[in-house]
Amino acid sequence: MFRSKRSRYKKSDAVKIPNLLHKGGERMITIYNALQWDNDEDVNKYDKVKKQFSRYFEPRKTVTYLRYQFFTRSQKEGD
């Protein structure tokens, strides 16, 4: 998400979180409401919200494929 660095004042988390959700659309709000939080206070902290969204949208790793890559790897010079 894009945030302007030219702001004269630092925006509070109470402003940044709704802006993030608004720019993300209805799907982003649905995901936000479904996220699991460690503490009730984390819901209102921008850094925690951003971290949760990063985790949610991170591609999942397929263990089977990772094992295949490991076992079919051929050793190269210098390894």
N, C-alpha and C positions, 0 to 999 in steps of 0.2 A: 504494500500500500504506500502511496505517496503522501508525504507530509512536508509542508514547506519549512525550510530551514530559516527563512527570512522573517519569521514571526518576531514581533518586538517583545512578546512575553511568552512564557512557557505555558502551554495549555494544561489544564488539570486532567487527571484521569477521567473525571466525570464528564468531560467534553470529548476526549479522545476516543473512548469506548463507543459511545453512540455514533460518532462520526464514522468509525470503522465499520460498525454494523450497518449503517445507512448506505455506505458506499458498496458494501458487499451484497446488499439486497436481502430479499426475503429468505433465501436459502441460508445465508450467513446467520441470520437471527435464529432460524430453526436449529442450526448446528450449535450455536452459542447456548441455547436453552437446554440442549441435550448433553453438553459437556459435563464431565465429572470433575469436581473441585475438591482439593485437599482440605481447604478451610473456606468458611463462608465469606471471609474478607477478600479472598483471592478474586472473587467475581468482580470486584470493583477496582482491581489493580491492572492497569494497562499492560505492563510487562508480563504479568501472569496470563492474561487473556491472549496476548500475542503468542506466547509460548505454547499455550494449549492449542491454538489454531495451527501453529507450525507442526505440532505432533499429529494433529488430526489429518492434515493434508500431506504429511510425509508418506511417500510410497512404501508399501509393506514389502518386506523382504521374504522371498520364497526360500525356505530352508533347503528344499529338494534341489532347486537350481543352484544354490550356493555350494552344496555338497558336490554336485556334478562338476561345477567349475573347478573346485579344489582337486577332485580325484582325476580329472582329465588334463590337468595342467602339466605341461612338459617343462622340465628344468632347462633353463637357458644358461649360457655362459655367464659367470659372475654371480649366480644365485647360490 
